[in-house]
Amino acid sequence: MPRPPRSRYAYRLEGRRENPSYLTTVDLNDVGNSLAVDRFTTTAGRSLPGREPEGMAVRQSPGCPRLAFGFYSNTSGTRQASVFRKSEFV
């Protein structure tokens, strides 16, 4: 069985509730030495009350992959999840 292609990058969503959130791209190809190659603030979902980063995934779709990431929010005691996507990334 053929091996799947090796992924070059890992993506990280980080931040604290109601503070800036960041998307970080990490290059995994340098043996024994991972390197953060890009980090930027994301304003996705900034109007959500109690916005807190929760998770992410890469979705392989025809044409181009998409980076999906989600935030938890709390509106009057109701827990909600919101998912955003990015189609241009390293």
C-alpha positions in Angstrom: 0.0 0.0 0.0 1.5 3.4 -0.9 2.3 5.8 1.9 0.4 9.1 2.0 2.4 12.2 1.2 4.2 13.7 4.1 2.6 16.8 5.5 5.0 19.8 5.6 3.1 22.0 8.0 1.1 21.8 11.2 -1.3 24.5 12.3 -2.1 25.8 15.7 -5.0 27.9 17.1 -4.1 29.6 20.4 -5.4 32.2 22.7 -7.5 32.9 25.8 -11.1 33.7 26.3 -11.9 37.3 25.2 -8.3 38.0 24.2 -6.6 37.9 20.9 -6.4 34.5 19.1 -3.6 33.5 16.8 -3.1 31.1 13.9 0.4 29.7 13.8 2.0 27.7 10.9 4.8 25.3 11.9 7.2 23.8 9.4 7.8 20.2 10.3 10.4 19.2 7.6 13.6 20.1 9.4 14.6 16.9 11.2 14.6 17.5 15.0 13.9 21.2 14.5 10.3 22.5 14.0 10.1 26.1 13.1 7.1 28.5 13.4 7.1 30.2 10.0 4.0 32.4 10.4 1.9 33.7 13.3 -0.9 36.2 13.0 -3.9 37.4 14.9 -7.3 36.2 13.7 -10.3 38.5 14.1 -12.7 35.7 13.1 -15.7 35.7 15.6 -14.4 38.7 17.5 -18.0 39.7 18.3 -18.8 36.4 20.0 -19.4 36.8 23.8 -16.8 34.9 25.8 -15.0 33.9 22.5 -12.5 31.1 23.2 -10.5 29.1 20.7 -11.4 25.4 20.7 -10.0 23.4 17.8 -9.1 23.2 14.2 -8.8 20.8 11.2 -7.7 20.8 7.6 -10.5 19.8 5.2 -9.4 18.4 1.8 -11.9 19.6 -0.7 -11.7 19.5 -4.5 -9.6 22.4 -5.7 -7.9 23.4 -2.5 -7.7 22.5 1.2 -9.4 24.6 3.8 -8.3 25.3 7.3 -11.3 25.2 9.7 -11.1 26.5 13.2 -13.7 26.9 15.9 -14.6 29.1 18.9 -16.7 28.5 22.0 -19.0 31.3 23.1 -21.6 31.7 25.8 -24.8 33.7 25.3 -27.0 34.0 28.4 -25.9 30.6 29.6 -26.2 28.9 26.2 -23.0 27.2 25.1 -22.4 27.7 21.3 -19.8 26.7 18.8 -18.9 28.7 15.7 -16.7 27.4 12.9 -14.7 29.6 10.5 -12.5 28.7 7.6 -9.5 29.9 5.7 -8.7 28.9 2.2 -5.4 30.7 1.8 -2.6 29.6 4.1 1.0 28.3 3.9 
